[in-house]
Amino acid sequence: MLKPSLDVTQKITSVVKRKYKNVAESLEHQFRYPTGKDGLQGLQYPQELIEWLPEEVAQWYCGVGNPFSLSEIRSGDHVLDMGCGAGIDTLIAAKLAEPEGSSIGVDFSEDMIRRAQSNKELAGVENVSFQVVDGTELPFIDEQFDVVTTNAMLNLAVDKESVLTEAYRVLKSGGRLHVSDQILVGAAMCSEQAMDCWFK
Ligand SMILES: C[S@@+](CC[C@H](N)C(=O)[O-])C[C@H]1O[C@@H](n2cnc3c(N)ncnc32)[C@H](O)[C@@H]1O
């Protein structure tokens, strides 16, 4: 796989972090697809899980698919959510993995992790934790998780190969990888202009 230069990686990463600093404050006018509860409903998350989430937590959802439709999270599973944002999928995974299982959400945006911590308090979920971590360098041992899930993060990661290599490293043999994302159809541009419209 072609690796982008350090310069391009740093530029795109700083644009992504700036965007998600704003998203952690408000989702208004930030996305072209439905977010919050509308997004969860449109993507057919189970109704009982949508109802279980407090409204003030669900409003922060900005995923593009339903990773739980790919395989079920079982009671006792240990789940890693990469690019967890405000932590909605991480909280849902923790709920499904109760009582012995747990979930960890990681994101490289400190602001999104602060939002996720606040959502954990609002949802009153105990078996979940959040950490500021870049998906290209996970601070976890090999084969720690039953499930690695990611929703709308891989498209933003410049070094997708490292993110996927890390996901496989921390996944138990026979574990499940859930990828929910959007892809670019057509040629990729590489210019300042392309960077400006990274999110559009
Ligand atoms: C569109 S949001 C999705 C958030 C969440 N998964 C959801 O479905 O609501 C993408 C998240 O990925 C995070 N992200 C992007 N690249 C990352 C990376 N290399 N490492 C960790 N997090 C990353 C961003 O900071 C952002 O919070």
The ligand as an ORCA input file, in Angstrom:
! r2SCAN-3c Opt
* xyz 0 1
  C     -16.940     10.434     12.172
  S     -16.250     10.273     13.797
  C     -17.041      8.802     14.294
  C     -17.175      8.677     15.777
  C     -17.887      7.460     16.284
  N     -17.244      6.251     15.822
  C     -19.345      7.451     15.930
  O     -19.726      6.549     15.161
  O     -20.119      8.308     16.402
  C     -14.567      9.727     13.481
  C     -13.646      9.743     14.702
  O     -12.406      9.106     14.334
  C     -11.355      9.767     15.024
  N     -10.091      9.464     14.343
  C      -9.731      9.748     13.058
  N      -8.495      9.286     12.798
  C      -8.056      8.676     13.923
  C      -6.869      7.998     14.281
  N      -5.834      7.859     13.417
  N      -6.751      7.469     15.525
  C      -7.776      7.606     16.418
  N      -8.928      8.257     16.148
  C      -9.077      8.783     14.913
  C     -11.767     11.243     14.989
  O     -11.106     11.993     15.975
  C     -13.287     11.134     15.205
  O     -13.649     11.274     16.554
*
